Amino acid sequence: MKKIVLLFITGLFLTGCSVKDWEKTPEGVIVNLKGKTGQDARKIKLEVISDKIIHVIASPSTDFSTDKSLCIAKSPELVTPVFEVDGDENYVTVSTAEIKAGVSLGSGQITFYDRNDNVILREPESGGKSFKPFSVEGTDGFSMQQIFESPVDEAFYGLGQHQSDEFNYKGLNESLYQYNTKVSNPFVVSNRNYGIIIR
């Protein structure tokens, strides 16, 4: 009898310590990255907003921020469309009728595909996301850097109204802040027919 009880307790202990690599949710999928620490993303959430919009949230910790976005408001009338989640121990994808997003469970690299599995946008193999902690007057936070692969002939437009004569921001820097005739909007559109909003 003692052997059975000990084996049962050991089994519970091992089960309680394991964390699933990914988990389907009513809105999409949550990914727990393997061996990520420090400045890397440790958790990624893909939320399906519509057939053509997938919201990506990355966190350097094991939890997501509960702060509400100041630039994104989800309409209460918006209904999550039909989507599918498929994956294994190395890769997981979320698919709608129009697009698909895949996450490497090893590096955290995210790739977006069209309905014919052509790559729309992809991070470098290293994952492309990094976080740097900071503290201002007792408030802790993170600055974030996001990198995507981009062909030489790609152009980026948007970012609001600025005082420079630049329209194509490919390879350029632009500080986003509000000032008199400078109106910033954290949204870019590519000539390759996709857009990115940063929140």
Buried (B, 14 or more C-beta within 10 A) or exposed (E): EEEEEEEEEEEEEEEEEEEEBBEBBEBBBBBBBBEBEEBBBBBBBBBBBBBEBBBBBBBBEEEEEEEEEEEEEEEEEEEBBEBEBEBEEEBBBBBBEEBBBBBBBBBBBBBBBBEEEEEBBBBEEEBBBBBEEEEEEEEEEBEBEBEBBBEEEBBBBBBEEBEEEEEEBBEEEBEEEEEEEBEBBEBBBBEEEBEBBEE
